[in-house]
Amino acid sequence: MTNRTLLKVIFSCIFLIMLVYTTWTSFQQPVMQWQGMTAGPDRYWTIATMLDAYFGFITFYVWVCFKERRWLPRVSWFVAIMLLGNMAMSAYVLLQLLRLRPDEDVSSILLPRKSQNDASRI
C-alpha cells in the first residue's frame, strides 16, 4: 500500500466515523440541548468530543511520522500525543522551532527532517 493510499484510508475513516457518530448523536440529543459543564455529563456529545480530539491527535501524528525518519521517535511521540494531547503537540512544534537554524524559514518545520546522509551530500 502506498503512503498516499494509506493516508486516504486513514482520513476517509476519520471523516466517515465523525460524520456517522455526529449524525447519530444529533438524533440522541440535539447539540443545543448539550449542557456541557453546567449539568451532569452528557454522554453522547462527550464521546463525540473525545472522538474529535483523538482524531485531531492522529491527524497531527501523521505529520510527526512524515517529519521523523526513525521509529523510536515516531513511537515515542505517538505515546506522548495520545497521553498528553495538545501539551505534547505544542512541545513537538516548539522543539521543531528551536531546531531551526537562524537562516531557515519557519515554513521549513513542515518538511521532513534531513538525515545525516542527506546533509553530507550537500
C-alpha positions as CSV (number, residue, x, y, z in Angstrom):
1,M,0.0,0.0,0.0
2,T,1.4,3.4,-0.9
3,N,1.6,6.3,1.5
4,R,-1.0,8.2,-0.5
5,T,-3.4,5.2,-0.3
6,L,-2.7,4.8,3.5
7,L,-3.4,8.5,4.1
8,K,-6.6,8.3,2.0
9,V,-7.8,5.3,4.1
10,I,-6.9,6.9,7.4
11,F,-8.6,10.2,6.7
12,S,-11.6,8.6,5.0
13,C,-12.2,6.5,8.1
14,I,-11.9,9.6,10.4
15,F,-14.3,11.5,8.2
16,L,-16.9,8.7,8.0
17,I,-16.7,7.9,11.7
18,M,-17.1,11.5,12.7
19,L,-20.0,12.0,10.2
20,V,-21.9,8.9,11.3
21,Y,-21.3,9.4,15.0
22,T,-22.2,13.1,15.0
23,T,-25.3,12.5,13.0
24,W,-26.4,9.6,15.3
25,T,-25.6,11.8,18.3
26,S,-27.7,14.6,17.0
27,F,-30.7,12.3,16.9
28,Q,-30.0,11.2,20.5
29,Q,-29.6,14.7,21.8
30,P,-29.6,17.9,19.8
31,V,-26.4,19.8,20.2
32,M,-28.3,22.8,21.6
33,Q,-29.5,20.7,24.5
34,W,-26.0,19.7,25.5
35,Q,-25.3,21.3,28.9
36,G,-21.6,20.6,29.0
37,M,-20.1,21.5,32.3
38,T,-23.3,23.0,33.8
39,A,-25.1,19.7,34.3
40,G,-24.2,16.0,34.6
41,P,-22.1,14.7,31.7
42,D,-23.9,14.4,28.5
43,R,-22.7,11.1,27.3
44,Y,-23.2,11.4,23.5
45,W,-21.6,14.7,22.9
46,T,-18.9,14.0,25.4
47,I,-18.0,10.9,23.4
48,A,-18.2,12.9,20.1
49,T,-15.9,15.5,21.6
50,M,-13.4,12.8,22.6
51,L,-13.5,11.2,19.2
52,D,-12.9,14.6,17.6
53,A,-10.0,15.3,19.9
54,Y,-8.3,11.9,19.3
55,F,-8.8,12.1,15.6
56,G,-7.1,15.5,15.7
57,F,-4.2,13.9,17.6
58,I,-4.0,11.2,14.9
59,T,-4.0,13.9,12.2
60,F,-1.1,15.7,13.9
61,Y,0.7,12.4,14.4
62,V,0.6,11.8,10.7
63,W,2.7,14.9,10.3
64,V,5.1,13.7,13.0
65,C,5.5,10.4,11.1
66,F,6.2,12.4,7.9
67,K,8.8,14.5,9.8
68,E,10.6,11.8,11.8
69,R,12.7,9.3,9.9
70,R,13.4,6.8,12.8
71,W,10.9,4.5,14.5
72,L,11.8,5.3,18.1
73,P,10.9,9.0,17.9
74,R,7.8,8.0,16.0
75,V,6.6,5.6,18.6
76,S,7.6,7.9,21.5
77,W,5.7,10.9,20.0
78,F,2.7,8.7,19.4
79,V,2.5,7.7,23.0
80,A,3.1,11.2,24.2
81,I,0.4,12.7,21.9
82,M,-2.2,10.1,22.8
83,L,-1.5,10.5,26.6
84,L,-0.9,14.3,26.7
85,G,-2.7,15.6,23.7
86,N,-2.1,19.3,22.9
87,M,0.6,19.6,25.5
88,A,2.7,17.0,23.6
89,M,1.8,18.5,20.3
90,S,2.8,22.0,21.3
91,A,6.1,20.6,22.8
92,Y,6.8,18.9,19.4
93,V,6.3,22.2,17.5
94,L,8.4,24.1,20.0
95,L,11.2,21.6,19.5
96,Q,11.0,21.9,15.8
97,L,11.1,25.7,16.1
98,L,14.1,25.6,18.4
99,R,16.0,23.3,16.0
100,L,15.7,25.9,13.2
101,R,18.9,27.5,12.1
102,P,18.8,31.3,12.1
103,D,18.9,31.3,8.3
104,E,16.0,28.9,7.9
105,D,12.4,30.0,7.2
106,V,9.8,28.9,9.7
107,S,8.0,27.0,6.9
108,S,10.8,24.5,6.8
109,I,9.5,22.9,10.0
110,L,6.8,21.4,7.8
111,L,9.3,19.4,5.8
112,P,10.8,16.0,6.7
113,R,13.9,16.1,8.9
114,K,17.0,15.6,6.8
115,S,19.1,12.6,7.8
116,Q,22.9,12.9,8.3
117,N,23.4,11.1,4.9
118,D,21.3,13.8,3.2
119,A,23.3,16.6,4.9
120,S,26.6,15.1,3.8
121,R,25.6,15.2,0.2
122,I,25.1,19.0,0.2
